[in-house]
Amino acid sequence: MSERKSDISGWLVRPANVPLWVALAAVLGALVARTARLTSRGGMDNAIVVRAAKVWLEGGSPYDDPHFLYLPSAVLAAAPQVLVDRDVLLVLAPLTVTACLVGGWVCALRLHGVPLRSRFAALGLLGLAAGFAPFAHLVWLGNWTATAALALPLALLLAGRGRWVAAAVVLGAAIALKPLLAPMALLFVFARRWRALAVLVALPVAASAGAALTLPDPAGFFTRTVPFLLSGDDRFVRLYEASPAAVLPRMGVPGPLAGALGCALAAAGVWCAYRRWHGGGGPLRYAETGALLMLSAFLVSRPSYDHYLLVPVPLLLAGLPYAASVTRSVWFWMALVPQLPGVTWPYLEEGERRAFRDAVTLCALAVTVGLHALRRPGPEAAPSVPVPPSRGVAERSGASGG
């Protein structure tokens, strides 16, 4: 049995051949081409941001649109898209989203020391693009969650090498574009990296405050967006939210009880993340703690969509070569089953009901990774793929970060 595992591992770490890379490029190219052909402004969600920037350039308030849920700094970041030719933007936007997802996968592989030219690197990305529905969904929407999917593994890669301030800069810049990664501040608290935490907080605050001064209603994010998020009374948005607070009321559970359950699950997830951080060194420590913090946030955040899963899942998947990885659990893969593209589930055929499938994946992943964290694994076994010589230095630097 061990020889069989060794054979499979040896096959995976060999350099991928040309047909495999061609197949990967074809799948990614098809996603970009389909989005460019059938959407406007690079996807529905990207169009919301571009429209808000256009309103601002014309002297209006971007927060007149209740679905613009970004910080003021995102308005300035989106403004260049208004000036780009429509035909160019149709291709540029999905291409940029895809590049962010590919870049996030590359950083996740580097965090775990997996060779970038290996068959595992190519097959893993191919599996995400062709076998994980949120991947294509994110490209189709053009949602700025793609920036978080790139920033999180990059920041963890930097933190794992002891460069905590650089990691804070990456996360702070991503939060300035979209505040999705704000829960990662807890990682700096766990690690007691107070100077880096100050940088993480100061960067988006400064960027947003400066951008807000250029808006006709500088406090619009707090007076319009925050109440909208807290009320959760948008019937259209609610149909696609995957958090327990949004899904359970659709099943007859009282809203306050559903919200309390979501908060309890999120609190438990944060506790598990704390335990995981203090449970063992190495790349899995960073990946699984970061993934747990984000999954915990998605359990309670409003909104919480299926494409948010592109933030923690690739990070976890890249740790497959490690015997102690949560991806070695069958429950990890069972949690992803509802996200198989092209599979029609009874009573969930309508698009408005896919939130139930997303909620199953979100909750199952959070529970699986959380229970795995509570096992408090000791020193990680060596991965079954070759690790670059620099990895030893990186692990020692990360361990010294506490």
C-alpha positions in Angstrom: 0.0 0.0 0.0 2.8 2.4 0.9 4.6 1.6 -2.4 1.4 2.5 -4.2 1.2 5.9 -2.5 4.8 6.5 -3.3 4.2 5.7 -7.0 1.2 8.1 -7.1 3.2 10.8 -5.4 6.1 10.3 -7.7 3.9 10.6 -10.7 2.3 13.9 -9.4 5.6 15.7 -8.8 7.0 15.0 -12.2 6.9 18.0 -14.5 3.6 18.3 -16.3 3.7 17.6 -20.0 2.7 20.0 -22.8 -0.8 18.5 -23.4 -1.7 19.0 -19.8 -0.7 22.7 -19.9 -2.6 23.1 -23.2 -5.7 21.6 -21.6 -5.4 24.0 -18.7 -5.0 27.0 -20.9 -8.0 25.9 -23.0 -10.2 25.7 -20.0 -9.1 29.0 -18.6 -9.4 30.6 -22.1 -12.9 29.3 -22.5 -14.0 30.8 -19.3 -12.6 34.2 -20.3 -14.0 34.0 -23.8 -17.5 33.0 -22.6 -17.6 35.9 -20.1 -16.4 38.4 -22.7 -19.0 37.2 -25.2 -22.0 37.1 -23.0 -21.6 39.8 -20.3 -21.2 43.6 -20.2 -18.4 45.5 -18.5 -16.7 42.2 -17.6 -19.5 40.7 -15.5 -22.5 41.8 -13.4 -20.6 42.5 -10.2 -17.8 44.3 -11.9 -20.4 46.4 -13.7 -21.8 47.6 -10.4 -18.4 48.9 -9.4 -17.8 50.5 -12.8 -21.2 52.1 -12.7 -20.5 53.5 -9.2 -17.2 55.0 -10.5 -19.0 56.6 -13.5 -21.6 58.2 -11.2 -18.8 59.6 -9.1 -17.0 61.0 -12.1 -20.2 62.7 -13.1 -20.5 64.3 -9.7 -22.9 61.9 -8.0 -22.6 59.5 -5.1 -21.6 55.9 -5.8 -23.7 54.9 -2.7 -26.9 55.8 -4.4 -26.8 52.2 -5.6 -27.5 50.0 -2.6 -25.6 47.1 -4.2 -22.4 49.0 -4.2 -20.9 47.5 -1.0 -17.3 48.6 -1.2 -15.2 51.1 0.7 -14.7 54.6 -0.9 -11.2 53.7 -2.0 -12.7 51.1 -4.4 -14.4 53.9 -6.3 -11.0 55.5 -7.2 -9.6 52.0 -8.0 -12.5 51.4 -10.4 -12.4 54.8 -12.1 -9.8 53.8 -14.7 -12.3 51.2 -16.0 -14.7 53.9 -17.0 -12.1 55.3 -19.4 -11.4 51.9 -21.0 -13.1 51.1 -24.3 -16.1 48.8 -23.7 -14.8 46.1 -26.1 -11.4 46.1 -24.3 -13.0 45.9 -20.9 -15.1 42.9 -21.9 -11.9 40.9 -22.2 -9.7 42.7 -19.7 -12.0 42.2 -16.7 -12.4 38.4 -16.9 -8.8 38.0 -17.9 -7.8 40.0 -14.7 -10.1 37.9 -12.5 -8.6 34.7 -13.9 -5.1 36.0 -13.5 -5.8 36.7 -9.8 -7.1 33.2 -9.3 -4.1 31.7 -11.0 -1.8 33.9 -9.0 -3.5 32.9 -5.8 -3.0 29.2 -6.7 0.7 29.9 -7.4 1.2 31.6 -4.1 -0.6 28.7 -2.3 1.7 26.2 -4.0 4.8 28.3 -3.0 3.5 28.5 0.6 3.5 24.7 0.7 6.7 24.2 -1.2 5.0 22.5 -4.2 6.9 22.7 -7.5 5.1 25.0 -9.9 5.8 22.9 -12.9 4.6 19.7 -11.3 1.6 17.7 -12.5 -0.1 18.4 -9.1 0.2 22.2 -9.8 -1.4 21.8 -13.2 -4.1 19.3 -12.2 -5.0 21.2 -9.1 -5.7 24.3 -11.0 -7.5 22.4 -13.8 -9.7 20.7 -11.1 -10.6 24.1 -9.6 -11.4 25.6 -13.0 -13.4 22.7 -14.4 -14.6 20.9 -11.3 -15.4 23.6 -8.8 -18.4 25.7 -9.8 -17.6 28.9 -7.9 -14.4 29.3 -10.0 -16.4 29.8 -13.2 -19.0 31.7 -11.3 -16.5 34.2 -10.1 -15.0 34.8 -13.5 -18.5 35.2 -14.9 -19.5 37.8 -12.3 -16.2 39.6 -12.4 -16.5 40.0 -8.6 -13.6 41.7 -6.8 -13.4 38.7 -4.5 -10.7 37.7 -6.9 -8.4 40.2 -5.3 -8.8 38.5 -1.9 -8.2 35.1 -3.5 -4.8 36.4 -4.6 -4.0 38.5 -1.5 -4.6 35.9 1.2 -2.1 33.2 0.0 0.4 35.9 -0.9 0.1 37.4 2.5 0.5 34.0 4.2 3.5 33.2 2.0 5.1 36.4 3.2 4.2 35.8 6.9 5.5 32.3 6.6 8.9 33.8 5.7 8.8 36.2 8.6 7.8 39.2 6.5 4.8 40.2 8.6 4.8 43.9 7.6 4.8 43.1 3.9 2.0 40.6 4.6 0.1 43.4 6.3 0.6 45.7 3.3 -0.8 43.1 1.0 -3.9 42.4 3.2 -4.4 46.2 3.8 -4.4 46.9 0.1 -6.8 44.1 -0.6 -9.1 45.3 2.2 -9.0 48.8 0.7 -10.4 47.3 -2.5 -12.9 45.0 -0.8 -13.1 44.5 3.0 -13.5 40.7 2.7 -10.1 39.9 4.3 -10.7 42.1 7.4 -11.0 39.0 9.7 -7.3 38.2 8.9 -6.4 40.9 11.4 -7.0 38.2 14.1 -4.0 36.3 12.7 -1.8 39.2 13.6 -3.3 39.2 17.1 -2.7 35.5 17.5 1.0 36.0 16.4 1.3 39.2 18.5 2.6 41.1 15.5 1.4 44.5 16.7 3.4 46.7 14.4 2.2 44.8 11.3 -1.3 44.9 12.7 -1.1 48.7 12.9 0.0 48.8 9.2 -2.9 46.4 8.3 -5.5 48.7 9.9 -3.9 52.0 8.9 -3.6 51.3 5.2 -7.3 50.8 4.3 -8.4 53.4 6.8 -6.1 56.0 5.2 -7.0 55.0 1.7 -10.8 55.1 2.4 -10.6 58.4 4.4 -8.7 60.1 1.6 -11.1 58.7 -1.1 -14.1 59.7 1.0 -13.1 63.3 0.9 -13.6 63.3 -2.9 -17.2 62.0 -2.6 -20.3 64.2 -2.3 -21.3 62.2 0.8 -18.0 61.2 2.5 -19.9 59.2 5.2 -22.0 57.3 2.6 -20.5 53.9 3.4 -21.5 54.2 7.0 -24.9 55.9 6.5 -26.1 53.7 3.6 -24.0 50.6 3.1 -23.6 49.5 6.7 -27.3 49.8 7.5 -28.1 47.9 4.3 -25.7 45.1 5.3 -27.1 45.0 8.9 -30.7 45.0 7.9 -30.4 42.2 5.3 -33.8 43.2 3.8 -32.9 43.0 0.2 -35.0 40.1 -1.2 -32.9 39.6 -4.3 -29.6 39.4 -2.4 -31.0 37.2 0.2 -31.8 34.5 -2.3 -28.1 33.9 -3.0 -26.6 34.3 0.5 -25.1 31.1 2.0 -24.7 32.1 5.6 -26.9 30.3 8.2 -28.5 33.6 9.1 -29.8 33.9 5.5 -30.5 30.3 4.7 -32.2 29.0 7.8 -35.0 31.6 7.8 -35.9 30.4 4.3 -36.4 26.9 6.0 -38.7 28.3 8.7 -36.2 29.0 11.4 -36.8 32.3 13.2 -34.4 35.0 12.1 -33.0 35.8 15.6 -32.3 32.1 16.2 -30.6 31.7 12.9 -28.5 34.7 13.5 -27.5 33.5 17.0 -26.6 30.1 15.5 -24.4 31.7 12.9 -22.6 33.8 15.5 -22.1 30.7 17.7 -20.6 28.8 14.8 -18.4 31.7 13.8 -17.1 32.1 17.4 -16.3 28.4 17.6 -14.5 28.7 14.3 -12.3 31.6 15.6 -11.5 29.5 18.7 -10.5 26.6 16.5 -8.3 28.9 14.4 -6.6 30.1 17.6 -6.0 26.5 18.6 -4.7 25.6 15.2 -2.2 28.5 15.3 -0.8 27.2 18.5 -1.0 23.6 17.4 2.0 23.1 15.1 4.4 24.9 12.9 5.0 24.8 9.1 3.0 25.9 6.1 -0.2 24.1 7.2 -0.3 26.3 10.3 -0.6 29.4 8.2 -3.0 27.9 5.6 -5.4 26.2 7.9 -5.5 29.1 10.4 -6.2 31.6 7.6 -8.8 29.4 6.0 -10.6 28.9 9.4 -10.7 32.6 10.1 -12.3 33.3 6.7 -14.7 30.4 6.9 -15.8 31.6 10.3 -16.4 35.1 8.9 -18.5 33.7 6.0 -20.7 31.9 8.5 -21.9 35.2 10.0 -21.3 37.8 7.3 -24.0 39.3 5.2 -23.8 38.8 2.3 -21.9 35.5 2.0 -21.8 34.1 -1.6 -20.5 30.9 -3.1 -17.6 32.5 -4.8 -16.2 33.5 -1.4 -15.1 29.8 -1.2 -12.4 30.7 -3.7 -10.5 32.4 -0.8 -10.0 29.4 1.5 -10.4 26.3 -0.7 -7.3 26.7 -3.0 -5.2 27.5 0.0 -6.3 24.2 1.6 -6.1 22.2 -1.5 -2.5 23.2 -2.1 -1.6 21.5 1.1 -2.6 18.0 -0.1 1.0 16.7 -0.3 1.2 16.9 3.5 0.0 13.9 5.4 -1.4 16.1 8.2 -3.4 18.2 5.8 -7.2 18.4 6.2 -7.5 17.6 2.5 -6.6 14.0 3.4 -10.0 13.7 5.1 -12.8 12.3 3.1 -15.1 14.9 4.7 -13.2 17.7 3.0 -14.1 16.2 -0.4 -17.6 15.4 0.7 -18.1 19.1 1.5 -17.2 20.1 -2.0 -19.6 17.7 -3.7 -22.5 20.2 -3.9 -20.2 22.5 -5.9 -19.7 20.0 -8.8 -20.7 21.9 -12.0 -23.4 20.4 -14.2 -24.9 18.3 -11.4 -28.6 18.9 -10.9 -29.8 18.3 -7.3 -33.4 17.4 -6.6 -35.6 20.4 -5.5 -32.6 22.7 -6.0 -32.8 23.1 -9.7 -33.7 26.8 -9.6 -30.8 29.2 -9.4 -32.3 31.0 -6.4 -32.0 27.7 -4.4 -28.4 27.1 -5.0 -27.7 29.0 -1.7 -28.8 25.9 0.1 -26.0 23.9 -1.6 -23.6 26.7 -0.9 -24.6 26.7 2.8 -23.9 23.0 3.0 -20.5 23.4 1.6 -19.7 26.4 3.8 -20.8 24.8 7.0 -19.3 21.4 6.2 -16.0 22.9 5.4 -15.9 25.0 8.5 -16.8 22.0 10.7 -14.3 19.8 9.0 -11.4 22.2 9.2 -12.4 23.2 12.7 -12.4 19.6 14.0 -9.1 19.0 12.3 -7.6 22.0 14.1 -8.8 20.7 17.5 -6.6 17.6 17.0 -3.6 19.9 17.7 -1.2 18.1 15.3 2.4 18.0 16.3 5.3 18.7 14.0 4.2 18.1 10.4 5.4 15.1 8.5 7.5 15.9 5.5 5.4 16.4 2.4 5.4 13.7 -0.3 6.6 16.1 -2.9 10.1 17.6 -3.1 10.5 20.9 -1.2 12.8 23.7 -2.4 15.9 24.1 -0.3 14.7 27.6 0.8 11.7 26.0 2.5 13.7 25.2 5.6 14.7 28.8 6.1 11.1 29.9 5.5 9.8 27.5 8.1 12.3 28.7 10.7 11.5 32.3 10.0 7.7 31.5 10.3 8.2 29.6 13.5 10.1 32.5 15.1 7.1 34.7 14.4 5.1 32.9 17.1 
